[in-house]
């Protein structure tokens, strides 16, 4: 479904909180269809991002290291290099 969300497991250095939150935000945007929040959607949207970011951080810590690093770099790292 979300082919544009970059794999964060196996990055060196490890994925940052900002990268995990960006992935969570992209996921919530995709499944809700909400690109820009309104007063009616902001609370639920931000709660979903926070929950998914926390669960994502937890699973990244719990999974064993990858044998092969991800093929692509997260967008935030690509922007930082420019």
ABEGO torsion letter per residue (X at the ends): XBAABBBABGBOBBBBAAAAAAAAAAAAAAAAGBABBBAAAAAAAAAAAAAAAAAAAAAAAABBBBABBBABBBAAAAAAAX
